[in-house]
Amino acid sequence: MKGFLLGVAAGYVLGARAGRERYEQIVSTYRRFVDHPTVQGLAGIVRAKVSEITTGRHPGAAPRRQPPTPRSAQNPPVEHLTGVDRP
């Protein structure tokens, strides 16, 4: 039983070490990719396009219309207009 537990412990330690090194390698590759000037330029273009789409503002487009005001806001109750307080 001790031999089995020792083998599991050794496998865990060696696997964790290799896993951490592989993780660091992946992170390093990702950072080099993301920091590349071409990728940064494309990311800026994509951000601008997404902003245009989500706000509906294309260059030269007319401004957005505001939604109509609800009738309840257009015609407030008479009590508010007369200034008469009711108990």
DRENRO-727083 format. One record per atom (N, C-alpha, C): z, y, x. Coordinates in pm, whole numbers, padded with zeros to 5 digits, always signed. Atoms other than C-alpha are relative to their C-alpha. Example, Ala and Ser with C-alpha at 12.3 -4.5 7.8 and 13.67 -1.06 7.14 Angstrom:
2
+00000-00119+00089/+00780-00450+01230/+00000+00120+00090/-00006-00119-00082/+00714-00106+01367/+00073+00109-00077/
end
This chain:
87
+00000-00119+00082/+00000+00000+00000/+00000+00126+00087/-00005-00117-00089/+00084+00239+00286/-00138+00027+00062/+00133-00015-00059/-00257+00177+00441/-00098+00066-00097/+00087-00060+00102/-00430+00264+00115/+00029+00149-00016/-00038-00141+00014/-00233+00589+00076/-00039+00081+00122/+00041-00068-00122/-00299+00678+00439/-00151+00024+00000/+00145-00015+00009/-00672+00619+00382/-00039+00107-00099/+00028-00104+00100/-00671+00835+00069/+00033+00137+00056/-00039-00129-00058/-00486+01113+00252/-00102+00045+00105/+00098-00035-00104/-00727+01100+00548/-00133+00039-00063/+00125-00034+00069/-01028+01100+00314/+00006+00135-00067/-00017-00130+00066/-00889+01395+00123/-00010+00113+00102/+00000-00106-00102/-00827+01598+00439/-00140+00020+00058/+00134-00012-00057/-01169+01521+00588/-00099+00055-00102/+00089-00051+00104/-01345+01584+00257/+00023+00147-00029/-00032-00141+00027/-01164+01911+00202/-00054+00089+00112/+00048-00078-00113/-01254+02029+00551/-00152+00015-00007/+00147-00005+00009/-01623+01939+00509/-00041+00084-00120/+00031-00078+00119/-01620+02091+00162/+00013+00149+00026/-00021-00141-00030/-01483+02420+00290/-00112+00053+00091/+00107-00044-00090/-01741+02438+00569/-00132+00014-00077/+00123-00007+00080/-02022+02366+00323/+00005+00121-00093/-00017-00116+00088/-01883+02629+00085/-00028+00129+00078/+00023-00119-00082/-01876+02888+00364/-00148+00016+00035/+00143-00005-00030/-02236+02797+00453/-00079+00053-00120/+00069-00045+00121/-02351+02847+00093/+00025+00148-00025/-00035-00141+00021/-02166+03179+00064/-00073+00088+00100/+00070-00077-00104/-02316+03301+00392/-00149+00016-00034/+00142-00005+00037/-02669+03212+00278/-00021+00092-00119/+00010-00085+00119/-02613+03380-00059/+00012+00147+00039/-00020-00141-00039/-02485+03701+00104/-00120+00055+00078/+00119-00045-00073/-02780+03717+00343/-00116+00026-00096/+00106-00016+00099/-03017+03673+00048/+00021+00127-00082/-00030-00114+00088/-02847+03934-00171/-00010+00132+00076/+00004-00123-00080/-02824+04189+00112/-00137+00034+00055/+00135-00024-00052/-03194+04161+00198/-00060+00122-00073/+00054-00122+00061/-03373+04496+00138/-00100-00026-00114/+00096+00030+00106/-03651+04338-00071/+00072-00038-00128/-00077+00042+00117/-03399+04176-00303/+00072+00121-00061/-00067-00120+00050/-03207+04505-00331/-00097+00089-00077/+00101-00081+00069/-03527+04689-00425/-00038-00059-00135/+00034+00066+00126/-03618+04434-00690/+00115+00010-00101/-00116-00011+00089/-03265+04445-00830/+00005+00139-00063/+00003-00135+00055/-03296+04822-00873/-00106+00016-00107/+00107-00005+00100/-03625+04786-01057/+00041-00072-00127/-00044+00078+00117/-03480+04519-01285/+00107+00077-00077/-00104-00079+00067/-03173+04736-01358/-00061+00114-00081/+00065-00111+00070/-03398+05029-01453/-00072-00050-00125/+00071+00055+00116/-03613+04814-01683/+00096-00044-00109/-00099+00044+00099/-03309+04661-01852/+00061+00121-00069/-00056-00121+00058/-03165+05008-01903/-00097+00062-00101/+00101-00053+00092/-03492+05126-02062/-00003-00081-00129/+00010+00087+00117/-03500+04827-02295/+00124+00013-00088/-00123-00003+00079/-03135+04845-02401/+00025+00135-00064/-00022-00132+00060/-03132+05221-02464/-00119+00043-00084/+00119-00036+00077/-03481+05231-02613/-00068+00125+00051/+00057-00122-00057/-03575+05517-02387/-00106-00036+00103/+00111+00021-00092/-03916+05465-02235/-00051+00138+00040/+00051-00132-00040/-04069+05748-02035/-00102+00052-00102/+00091-00060+00096/-04241+05979-02284/+00026-00040-00143/-00029+00044+00137/-04085+05815-02589/+00075+00110-00075/-00070-00097+00083/-03961+06025-02877/+00148-00038-00007/-00142+00032+00011/-03583+06054-02916/+00028-00086-00122/-00036+00089+00110/-03414+05800-03143/+00048+00080-00121/-00051-00059+00124/-03349+05888-03505/+00141-00047-00023/-00136+00039+00035/-02990+05892-03618/-00003-00071-00134/-00003+00067+00130/-02903+05654-03903/+00045+00098-00108/-00037-00092+00106/-02863+05824-04241/+00152-00001-00023/-00143-00012+00028/-02516+05950-04332/+00029-00067-00134/-00031+00064+00128/-02350+05739-04604/+00033+00103-00108/-00023-00092+00111/-02325+05901-04949/+00147+00041-00011/-00142-00033+00011/-01946+05884-04940/+00037+00112+00096/-00028-00108-00094/-01947+06116-04638/-00072+00128-00041/+00074-00118+00043/-02204+06351-04795/+00069+00070-00117/-00063-00056+00120/-02015+06403-05123/+00148-00039-00001/-00142+00034+00000/-01640+06409-05058/+00059+00016-00141/-00062-00013+00132/-01407+06371-05359/+00036+00145-00031/-00023-00137+00045/-01347+06687-05564/+00139+00049+00038/-00135-00042-00032/-00973+06690-05492/+00006+00069+00137/-00002-00057-00135/-01045+06769-05128/-00066+00138+00004/+00071-00129+00000/-01272+07061-05214/+00077+00108-00071/-00069-00102+00080/-01047+07235-05466/+00131+00042+00061/-00127-00034-00061/-00730+07229-05260/+00118-00026-00090/-00109+00029+00093/-00526+07109-05558/+00070-00126+00047/-00079+00117-00039/-00245+06876-05455/+00046-00071-00125/-00044+00079+00115/-00170+06596-05697/+00120-00083+00043/-00120+00079-00036/+00169+06419-05711/-00029-00147+00011/
end
